[in-house]
Amino acid sequence: MAVISGKPFAHHKKTSVMTTPEIAARLVELCGKGDFEAAQRELYADDAISIEPYATPEFQKETKGLKNIVEKGEKFTRMTEELHNTTVSNPLVTGNIIAFVLTMDITMKGKKRMSMGELCVYEVKDGKIISEQFFM
């Protein structure tokens, strides 16, 4: 404990809120390694929402809540034969919005190898991602 003006002063661990550019850099780093679940667990709000381009038999158009978003990612992983490569463009950041292009060289189970690209757009509030939306 430090003493300031003769009175004890407790040091408090500073918990800083990440800025949108900091989140963008970390998100690009993790997604570039294909570590999407780590990105979600570290950077997303508990009540985040994920919006796909359209509903499919495998996935709803909207998934609400971090737990459900992580489960959706786990389902996608189980459908994947092999993720050969992942590339992420440099992020565009304006205000509380992050956008980048994600391209995956991927083989889904029972299908041929393919390149899958999408524009990923994220909204940040209070240092956490509150929404992700994908455009193909």
C-alpha positions in Angstrom: 0.0 0.0 0.0 1.3 3.4 -0.9 1.0 6.4 1.3 -0.2 9.7 -0.2 -0.6 12.8 2.0 -0.2 10.6 5.1 -3.1 8.4 4.1 -2.9 4.9 2.8 -3.7 4.5 -0.9 -4.5 1.1 -2.3 -3.3 0.3 -5.8 -6.2 -0.9 -7.9 -5.6 -3.1 -10.9 -6.7 -1.0 -13.9 -9.1 -2.8 -16.1 -9.2 -0.8 -19.4 -11.8 -1.2 -22.0 -10.4 -2.1 -25.4 -10.9 0.5 -28.1 -12.4 -0.4 -31.5 -9.0 -0.3 -33.3 -7.5 -2.6 -30.6 -10.4 -5.0 -30.9 -10.0 -4.9 -34.7 -6.3 -5.8 -34.5 -6.9 -8.7 -32.1 -9.9 -10.0 -34.1 -7.8 -10.0 -37.3 -4.9 -11.7 -35.5 -7.2 -14.5 -34.1 -9.3 -15.0 -37.2 -6.2 -15.1 -39.4 -5.0 -18.1 -37.3 -8.5 -19.7 -37.7 -9.1 -19.3 -34.0 -12.6 -18.0 -34.2 -13.8 -19.4 -30.9 -10.9 -17.7 -29.0 -12.0 -14.4 -30.7 -15.6 -14.9 -29.7 -14.8 -15.8 -26.0 -12.3 -13.0 -25.6 -13.9 -10.1 -27.6 -17.7 -10.7 -27.7 -20.4 -9.5 -25.3 -22.5 -12.2 -23.6 -25.6 -10.9 -25.5 -23.9 -10.6 -28.9 -25.8 -11.4 -32.1 -24.5 -13.2 -35.2 -26.3 -12.6 -38.6 -25.7 -14.8 -41.6 -26.4 -13.8 -45.2 -29.5 -16.1 -45.2 -30.8 -19.1 -43.3 -29.7 -22.5 -44.4 -30.7 -26.0 -43.3 -27.7 -26.0 -41.0 -27.8 -22.5 -39.6 -30.5 -19.9 -38.7 -30.2 -16.4 -40.1 -29.7 -15.0 -36.6 -28.0 -16.5 -33.6 -28.3 -14.6 -30.3 -26.0 -14.9 -27.3 -22.4 -15.7 -27.0 -23.0 -19.3 -25.9 -25.1 -20.0 -29.0 -22.6 -18.2 -31.3 -19.8 -20.5 -29.9 -22.1 -23.5 -30.4 -22.7 -22.4 -34.0 -18.9 -22.2 -34.5 -18.5 -25.7 -33.0 -21.1 -27.0 -35.4 -19.3 -25.4 -38.4 -16.0 -27.0 -37.2 -17.7 -30.5 -37.1 -18.9 -30.0 -40.7 -15.3 -29.1 -41.8 -13.0 -31.8 -43.2 -10.0 -29.5 -43.3 -9.3 -25.8 -43.1 -6.4 -25.4 -45.4 -5.8 -21.7 -45.0 -7.4 -18.6 -43.7 -6.7 -15.0 -44.8 -8.0 -11.8 -43.4 -7.7 -8.4 -45.1 -6.5 -5.4 -43.2 -9.5 -4.1 -41.1 -11.5 -1.0 -41.9 -12.5 0.8 -38.7 -14.8 3.8 -38.4 -16.4 4.8 -35.1 -17.5 1.6 -33.5 -17.6 -0.5 -36.7 -15.0 -3.0 -38.0 -15.0 -4.6 -41.4 -12.7 -7.0 -43.2 -12.8 -9.7 -45.9 -12.3 -13.3 -44.6 -11.3 -15.9 -47.1 -11.1 -19.6 -46.2 -9.6 -22.3 -48.3 -11.7 -25.1 -46.9 -12.9 -28.7 -47.5 -16.3 -29.4 -46.0 -17.1 -33.0 -45.2 -18.5 -34.8 -48.3 -17.7 -31.8 -50.6 -14.9 -30.6 -52.8 -12.2 -28.2 -51.6 -13.3 -24.6 -52.2 -12.5 -21.0 -51.5 -15.1 -19.2 -49.4 -15.0 -15.5 -49.0 -17.2 -13.1 -47.0 -17.3 -9.5 -45.8 -17.4 -9.6 -42.0 -18.8 -6.5 -40.3 -18.7 -6.1 -36.5 -20.3 -3.5 -34.1 -18.5 -2.7 -30.9 -20.1 -1.2 -27.7 -18.3 -0.7 -24.3 -15.2 -2.6 -25.5 -17.0 -5.7 -26.7 -18.3 -6.9 -30.0 -22.1 -6.8 -29.8 -22.9 -8.0 -33.4 -21.3 -9.7 -36.3 -22.8 -9.8 -39.8 -21.6 -11.7 -42.8 -22.1 -10.8 -46.5 -21.2 -13.2 -49.4 
